[in-house]
Amino acid sequence: MPEKEKSAEQKETEAKNSEQNTKKILELSEISIWIDTYDDIFSDFDPRPYSQRSLSDDFLTESRKASMDKAGKLELRLLVSEEKRDAKNESVIKKRLHEHFTKHAQMLKKEIKSTRNKSVIAAFIGILMLLSATYIGSFESSAFIMRFLFVLLEPAGWFTTWFALDRLFYTTEKKKEEHNFYEKMSKCEIMFSSY
């Protein structure tokens, strides 16, 4: 009899663990933001209708924070009080949010590609300057123009190369993080729920 009770307890424990795991998975894939009104999503300084209005910096910051450690397909759940809900406005807002996130993801993708291309070209130019300075320095000439070119090209080559590599690795990395946020949010499912 005690073994049967133990096995029933084990089953109950396993069921609870399974339920907790399911809740954890849902929490990982869900972003919930509490708003008082639909206006909380948008900028206070923009009087245009919801279909054209700029998003609030506070809303974007909270979305970014909430999505930071989430992976996979996300759900953005906006919690609004039952009496303030309006299905027509919610439909317009969902469309506006998707447009905003998609537009910024595409813009950042182009920006990252452009920055990489310019950085590679600048690094190549910097290396050419350094090679030129090395070539000029190998002559051991006392002519003013040769010494001037060496003095001009060597620091310019170092500066250009380091600047280009900094942009290539660090600037694009920062933009990549932002791009990842907008890319994630452009693919997320947006829903409104009552509280």
Secondary structure, DSSP 4 states (H G I P E B T S, - for coil): -HHHHHHHHHHHHHHHHHHHHHHHHHHHTEEEEE-SSGGGGB-TT--S-TTTPPBPHHHHHHHHHHHTT--SS-EEEEEE-GGG--HHHHHHHHHHHHHHHHHHHHHHHHHHHHHHHHHHHHHHHHHHHHHHHHHHHTT----HHHHHHHHHHHHHHHHHHHHHHHIIIIIHHHHHHHHHHHHHHHHSEEEEEE-
